[in-house]
């Protein structure tokens, strides 16, 4: 087992970093999900409730909102995975 200069084990630092990474990911997913659901509900009410947009076109608006959300989520997950790997490699030196 290797120790850092301040006596804290490398494994503890790795565990702490992974816990922080998990908290960041959970916070993002909850926030993102709330915003995405809110946008989809508002769009659905506008399309089907108030009928301000023709439902045939409104379906595509809903699909576009979901697609943009999917791209944003994918981009975040990829960059988050890269950042997490870099953070862990700085801690372990590997």
LINGIUR-V546568 format. One record per pair of residues at least 4 apart in sequence whose C-alpha atoms are under 7 Angstrom apart, sorted by the first residue. I is the first residue (numbers start at 1). J is the second residue. If there is no record, write none. Layout:
BEGIN
i: (I I)
j: (J J)
END
This chain:
BEGIN
i: (2 2 3 3 3 3 4 4 4 8 9 10 10 11 12 13 14 14 14 15 16 17 18 19 20 21 21 22 23 24 25 26 27 28 29 30 31 32 33 34 35 36 36 37 38 39 40 40 41 42 43 43 44 45 45 46 46 46 46 47 47 47 47 47 47 48 53 53 54 55 57 58 59 60 61 62 63 64 65 66 67 68 69 70 71 72 73 74 75 76 77 78 79 80 81 82 83 84 85 86 87 88 89 89)
j: (9 10 7 8 9 10 8 9 10 12 13 14 92 15 16 17 18 88 91 19 20 21 22 23 24 25 84 26 27 28 29 30 31 32 33 34 35 36 37 38 39 40 69 41 42 43 44 62 45 46 47 62 48 49 50 50 51 52 53 51 52 53 54 55 58 55 57 58 58 59 61 62 63 64 65 66 67 68 69 70 71 72 73 74 75 76 77 78 79 80 81 82 83 84 85 86 87 88 89 90 91 92 93 94)
END
